[in-house]
Amino acid sequence: ELYLKGKYSINKGTHVDQIDQGISLLEESINLDDNFFHAKSYLANLRREKGDLSIARDLYTEAMTKAGENGDKQRVREYLVSLGDIFLEMDDFSNALECYQNALTLAEELRYRKNSPHIMNQMALIYNNREEPDSAVYYLEKSIKMSHELKDSLSTVSELLFLGNLYYNS
């Protein structure tokens, strides 16, 4: 009930007070049920949007651990991607890459390819930031191929632009 009230308050909130009240309700729901990983991930996303990356990281880590304990591999994969995104925003490339690699492995195991191009794009971005263009190109080309297979032309446009920039810069 607290989770739903908090979510409602945040979604309908037009003032900072309503949003803060919603966040408090979410936090209270987590305090009552530490296994409520849906509430943790929702709160983590809110914290991320507010720029509280370390809090978001900790909440996603907790949610991922609880999902893993419950055997929910799809949620673990989802939280790994979110953690990777947060680590990338924090310029922690090693941890981001590890999260993405684990998420990609789980995606292949689950045969869930929908989000795989995003994961590979993020990995390409990391390799580009590490000045490893060959690895960046490798993941971008895999991402483009998969986007074509998934008929995701919007994703393919940005992938091709990124790939073109890599070729141009090399």
N, C-alpha and C positions, 0 to 999 in steps of 0.2 A: 504494500500500500504506500509506504514512504517513497519507494522508488518511482511509482507511477505519479504520485503527487509532485515529486521533485522534477520529473521529466515534463509534466504538464506545466509547472511553474516556469521552467526554463523555456519551453517552446512558446508559451503565451507571454513571456516576460518582455515588457517594453522598457522597464527600468532596471537599473543595476541591482536594486534591492530585491526584485523578484527573482532575478537570475541567481543572486547570492543565496537567497532562501532555498531555491531549487537545489543548488549545490549542497547546501547544508542537509537537506532532506536525503539526498543521495548518499552523502557521507554517513548519515545516521543509519540508513538501510544497510550499508556495508558493515557498520559496527555491530548491527544486530545479526547479520549473517555474512561471515567472512568468506563463505563459499559462493556468494552471489557475484560470479564473474561478469555477468552482463552489466550489472551496475558499475563494477570497477572499470570495465572497458568504456562505458558511456562517460563516466567521470574522467577517465584518462583522456578521452578525446576533447572534452571541454577544457581540461587543464592545458592540453596541447594548444588549443585555439587561443587560450589566454597567454601563451608563452611560457607556462610553467613546465618546461620540458623534463626536468628531473622528477617532478611529481608524476607527470604523465608516464614517464619511463617506469617508475616503480609500480604504478597501478597496472600498467600493461603486463609487466613481469609477473605480478601477483595473479592477474586474470589468466595469463598463459599457464602458469603453474597449476592453478585450480582446474582449468580446462583439461590439461594433461592428466591430472589425477582422475578426472571423470572420463578419460578416454575419448574426449572430443577433439580429434585430430584436425578437423576443419577449423575449429576456433583457434587451436594452437597455431595453425598456419596463418590465419588472419591476424592474430596478435603478433606473430613474428614479423610480418610485413609492417605492421604499425610500429613495432619496436625498431625495425630497420630504418624506417622513415624518420623516427625521432633521433636515432643515433646519427643519421646523415645530417639532420638539421643541427646537431651538436658538433658536427665535424669529427665525429668518432668513426672514421671509415672502417677500421678493423672490426668493431662490433657490428656495425651496419652490414658489412659484407657477410659476416657470419650468420646474422639473422636472415638475410636474403637467401643465402645458400641453403640454410635449414628449411626455410619456407618453400624454396623451389623443390627440394627433395621431397617434402611432404606433399606438395602439389602433384608431383609425379606419382607418388605412392597412392594418392587419393584419386588420381586421374581427373584432377580439377585444374584445367588449363586456363580458365577465364582470366585470372589475375596474373598469370605467368609473364606476359609481356611487360607489365609494370615492374615486376621483380627484376627481370633482365635489364630493363632500361635503367633502373636504379643501380644495378651492378655495373653497367656500362659507365654510368656517371661517376661511380667511385673509381673505377679503373682509369677513367679520363683524368680525374683529380689526382690520382697517383702517378700520372704521366706514364701509363701503360696502354698506349693506343691499340695495340694488337688485341689485347683482352677486351677492351671497350668495343672494338669493331666486332669481335666474335659474338659477344652477347647482344649487340644491336642487331646483327644479322639473324641470330636465332629468334630474337623478339619480332623482327619484321616477318620472318617466315611464319611464326605462330600467329601473328596478327592477321596475316592473309588467310591462314587456315580457319581462324575464328571469324573471318569476314568483318574485322574491326578496322575499317578504313580511316576513321578519325585518329586512332592510335598510330596507324602507319605513317601518317603525315609527319607527326612530330619525330618519329623514329628516323624517317628518311632525312629530315632536316638535320638531326643530330649526327647521323652517319655522314652526311655531306660535309658538315663542319669538321668532323674528325679527318676525313679524307683531305679536305682543303688544308687543314693545319699540319698534316703530316707530309 
